[in-house]
Amino acid sequence: MPEPVLVAQNLCKTFISRGRRVTALDDVSLTIAPGETLGLVGASGSGKSTLARVLLRLLPADAGTVRLLGEDWLKLRGRALRARRRSIQMVFQDPLAAFNPRATIGGVLADPLRIHGLADRAARPARVGALLERVGLPASYAVRGVHEVSGGERQRVAIARALAARPSLIVFDEPVSALDQSIRGQILKLIADLQKSEGLSYVFIAHDLAVVRLVSHQVAIMESGRIVETGPTPQIIANPRSQTGRALVAAVPHLHRRNAP
């Protein structure tokens, strides 16, 4: 049996807000298999985005462990950390906020190639063009500013930037919630197609179980910083056992009648 891409165990994270200690993650454990998607779903404030940022090491965990590709991810430092960082990438809800608004699309995509030593200066333009084409955009977009394209196109650029690092795992944090309904399906199909062609693993965060159902093999439901239910997507949808799971399924009419991936 192949080794999991990521195993998180007993993660805890607290914040101090207005003099109060707030528990954002409470003993969270999860496993992500190669080539599979874990859908992470729950209401706003349930801890989904905090978990994503701890997994990315954008926030430190107070307790717990994470093994990424067999290594103790939270203990890596210095050169070892820099070398492994490209293995886990993130796509945010609002790509414009994640980009330098004055940057060109070509510059955005060339940065990870330069930072991770994946292409020299002469080879980068061709690599940038190939990345754009992989996400359904023409290579000519490289000269455009990130503010000059539509929201759906920016999200394709964000996905291309994640792909540029040649990761094993991509964390998607509400990647379609800010997009028009007509564009969401296109981006979800792109995400699914890239997984099949590249063998990627995903964590896909959303508050909408209908969206998570379209791309996820496994689902974990969060409430108040804890994972209250986890299992194969069809099982969770057909027979949710937690109160939160039942509420999420009930919020989407006829969800249980649809086929899961």
C-alpha positions, -999 to +999 in steps of 0.1 A: +000+000+000+015+034-010+026+057+017+002+086+024+012+120+010+003+137+043-006+125+078-016+150+104-021+139+140-035+157+170-031+192+157-040+220+181-041+257+177-054+285+199-055+323+195-059+351+220-088+374+210-099+403+232-082+387+262-100+353+256-083+321+245-101+308+214-095+272+202-092+271+164-080+235+161-088+208+187-070+175+183-073+173+145-060+143+126-063+134+090-046+113+062-044+121+025-036+093+001-017+097-032-039+109-060-069+115-038-089+145-027-099+151+009-129+175+010-128+197+042-162+211+048-179+231+076-194+264+085-175+297+087-153+297+118-152+259+120-114+259+117-110+249+080-087+278+069-067+276+101-060+240+095-050+248+059-025+274+071-011+251+097-006+224+071+012+250+049+032+262+079+018+297+074+008+293+111+026+273+137+008+245+155+006+246+193+008+208+193+006+178+170+026+164+141+025+165+103+044+140+081+047+152+045+060+125+021+074+106+050+092+135+066+084+153+099+072+185+081+068+207+112+104+201+123+121+209+091+143+240+092+166+259+069+177+243+036+157+212+042+125+232+047+131+253+016+137+222-005+105+206+007+082+237+005+075+232-031+059+198-024+028+215-008+012+245-025-020+265-019-046+281-041-066+309-022-102+320-025-091+355-038-061+351-062-059+389-067-052+394-030-025+367-032-007+383-061+013+415-065-013+436-083+014+452-104+029+419-115+025+404-149+011+369-152+044+358-167+062+372-136+038+354-112+045+321-129+082+326-133+087+333-096+083+297-084+105+284-112+132+308-101+128+303-064+129+265-065+155+264-092+132+245-117+142+265-148+170+289-157+163+324-171+164+312-207+140+283-202+114+302-181+094+318-209+087+285-225+078+269-192+055+298-184+037+294-217+033+256-211+019+262-176-007+287-190-017+262-217-021+234-191-048+255-173-066+265-205-051+299-211-031+310-242+007+315-237+002+351-248-014+359-215+021+360-200+025+397-208-008+407-192-011+422-158-029+400-132-055+428-128-063+428-165-080+394-166-113+380-152-117+363-119-120+329-134-088+335-155-070+347-124-079+315-106-065+295-135-033+315-131-033+307-094-036+270-102-008+273-128+014+290-101+008+261-078+016+236-106+048+254-114+064+241-082+057+205-092+040+198-059+026+165-045-002+182-026-023+213-033-045+229-007-075+247-023-092+271+001-127+280-012-113+282-048-146+288-065-168+305-039-159+340-053-166+330-089-198+333-110-219+301-111-212+297-148-174+297-142-174+274-112-180+242-131-151+250-155-126+255-127-138+223-108-134+203-141-099+217-145-090+208-110-103+172-115-086+169-149-052+180-135-054+155-107-059+127-131-032+138-155-006+147-128-014+123-100-018+151-075-033+149-040-057+177-029-072+192+002-103+209-010-119+234+015-154+246+011-186+254+031-208+239+004-210+201+004-224+201-032-191+216-044-170+193-023-190+163-036-179+170-072-141+167-065-136+147-033-130+111-026-131+115+011-149+141+032-140+155+067-166+176+084-154+203+109-172+220+137-157+242+164-121+233+155-127+195+155-133+169+128-167+155+138-171+130+110-150+116+082-154+090+055-159+082+018-179+110+000-208+087-010-211+074+026-211+108+042-237+121+018-260+091+020-258+086+058-243+115+077-240+106+113-230+140+129-255+168+135-233+191+114-231+165+085-269+161+085-274+199+084-249+203+055-266+175+035-301+190+042-289+224+030-285+210-005-318+195-019-315+161-034-278+160-028-280+123-017-294+113-050-264+124-070-235+102-079-202+109-061-168+107-078 
